Amino acid sequence: MERRDSKITTHLQEPSRGAHMLRSLLQYAAMVGVLLGLVLIFSLMSNNFLSMTTLTSIANSIPDLTVIAVGMTFILIIGGIDLSVGSMLAVSSALLGVLMADHGWSLSAAVPCCLLATAFCGLFNGLISVKAGIPSFIVTLGMLEIARGVAYLMTDSQTKYIGSSVEWIGTPIQGMFLSPSFIVAIVVVIAGQFVLSRTLFGRYCMAIGTNAEAVRMSGIRSAPYSIAVFVISGVMCGLAGIMQTSRLSTADPNAAVGLELAAIAACVIGGTSLMGGRGSVINTFFGVLIIAVLQSGLAQIGASDPTKRVITGSVIIIAVLLDAVRQRWGRNR
Amino acid sequence: MNLSTAPVRLSLKGISKDYAVRVLDGIDLDLRAGEIHALLGANGAGKSTLCKIIAGLTSATTGEMYFNQTLYSPDGKQQAEKLGIQIVQQELNLIPTLSVAENLFLTQLPRRWGIINRRKLRHLAEKVLLRFRLDELNIDQEAGSLGVGQQQMIEIAASLNRQCQVLILDEPTAALSGTETEQLFSWLEELRGQGAGIIYVSHRLDEIKRLADRATVLRDGRKVGTYDLGELTTENMVCLMTGEERSSLAESRDHSQKSKEQQTREQTVLRVDSLCCGSLVRKVSFSVRAGECFGIAGLIGSGRTELLRAIFGADRAHAGSISLKNSERRFRFKSPSEAVRHGLAMVTEDRKKSGLLLPQSIRVNSSLCSLDKFTRFPGLIDRKQEKAETQRMRQELDLRCHDIEQPVETLSGGNQQKVVVAKWLLHGADVFLFDEPTRGIDVAAREKIHRLFKSLTDQKKGIVIVSSDLDELFETCDRIAVMSAGKLVATFSKEEWSTDLIMQAAFSGYMEPQNRQQARQETARRN
């Protein structure tokens, strides 16, 4: 290593701006490649796949998973995990149903309540795991049960039909093919990537996940940042709950069972490390798209549910393997 | 038994060991049956490496060993153990979640078809504890729930219980209480009577005087000589280890009085007042002036790192106080962030574990402490400024890299250390604490960091350096304090210090029996 350093020492010029741009684009190239590959395969296998209908239906089915995966990306980056996202989504959905269907609240009054409720769940997760030093796996596993129970209690285990007052959020806007939900999700992705790569908050999250002890010894208090990340994940779940409810016009305490696994899968496909310190919101979004394209493509070519599961599982493992290879290649270069 | 006629148990011929550098160079040593042979040397003299080679934990680069007159080249610890060569290492090796009984017989659990015979195990373990008079211990207790001293005793008992012709003990009494030490010594006498050879490594010269028959002194990986304990005094043991002429410790204490008067004249930037933390920092007081470089020498484990950590708030001090910049306000920092806010900075001993974000870039690492300076409302990092400042640091510290976006894990040790330093320089501080600032880095980088100390003191900053490298302290410091057994035992100014005086002071805390007793009791209580 000594030798390698000394060889390069003499000239100090930076690689050009273009090289930097290229490198950051290259980061996404792998994901885009896989995505296009999948689209190509499915359009060859099924005549109907590459149509506006399929693409808008995919776009309008993913907003809830997308926003949750953005929150999850931050959680994984600080080296934590949040298993309670599905249940928190259900709490938000249930609360929306109770407030609007049973108490006749307006949407604009009910939405802040939903977001606040799940933010509180996230705060609870964060406080307990950070302040008491309990692994977030355990705390959020507890919250997974608690929040689901609360959702059932609120609705007496009944689904609640809300109807047209929420439907518009999930339906494509006339002439645009995209729903307000989807647009919000895209805004969240862009904002998330911006926060992660450009702000103090994002930088500290990366640092905490990379080496918490070094952060502490640098004189930075990491607890507020870690707790904030859990709160953000909670808020994202609240948002996702509203999106899901609007898509079905119905509040369902049973909603999103097992969604935490899909969200973690999306992050991992996008190259986020479960050990913390590495991840990208944009790549997580590509991860979500890959999962969605697989689901809908497999359905169109008539694959049975068991087959879909086998293939989805395999894709997750292959994606992570490829990422590991790419990492090693990058290091040995 | 007359030692000179006793058979040779173990004989080393020209043992050398190279890591990146040569750490052992042509060591010859004879260990006779019934002998306790002390191995003496300062930090880094090669004692532990030599022990590891004998025990089969690592192999020598060149040289031969003979065990009972037959060539012996172990390919692992297991083989050495089978032959009857046992080692008890400095750090504890018990498995904390297993019971005392399981730990005693870890490598030879009584079993049938892979199933542990619990009744037999208990029976055997009870016999061992009885034999070593440790029967007040419960054999079913988890090893991790015992005190450090008791764990050490169990570890020693476990190796004594195996067939034992050569026993190597590396700092065995560091964690033991007074009565445990006595008990250990009685085992060793017993073992000596059975004709085993014992190699004994310790900083505690009084123990060595009491126990050992002969001593081999190592200095910088070379053998200085082997001596009968009869011909050695504590003073000349220290001289042999350091290789310098002796002079009196008492004299130096007078000198340190004098320099104390001088220092009050200039502005003090850091004053530490009877700081206590754990059992390793005991009532330490000193002060550092603006523009002064204050060194702290001492043996490994004498509490130097712990002292810096206590000052910086990384560990909670339980008594004493710190004041800064001549102000009357007294602090005892609860966290590093508090210390940093009040103008302290600390470059830690282990840069990989607590200094750097290894996979992150040079830029991210350098700006970590001072990010808020580059941050505009609302939390946006000014990347241009961040890059410019990182580039400035790169020039200033002569950081060798091809790009500031390069991950720091791809840099050499010296350049990594420069990144840690850059992190604190960008943040700025009134007092910089450096723990082993140049350990494991190349000469050029070391030179650069020493020049940096100079420029910091020119800017009237205060610097505290802990280093095991005395030459480094001589080169850079205005005063050098010596820690021994958790206390600051002496302070020397430039005119009065010498390797010899510093080493004497470093050992002094371990020579006063009263003092030691106290330390042990404290350790025992805490555990």
Interface residues (C-beta under 8 A of the other chain):
Chain A: M1 E2 D5 S6 I8 T9 L12 E14 P15 H20 R198 T199 L200 F201 R203 Y204 M206 A207 T210 N211 E213 A214 V215 R216 M217 S218 G219 I220 R221 G277 R278 R331
Chain B: F312 A314 S335 P336 S337 A339 V340 R341 A345 M346 T348 K353 S354 G355 L356 L357 L358 P359 Q360 V364 L368 C369 L371 D372 T375 G379 L380 I381 R383 R394 Q395 R400 C401 H402 D403 I404 E405 T410 L411 S412 N415 K423 H427 D442
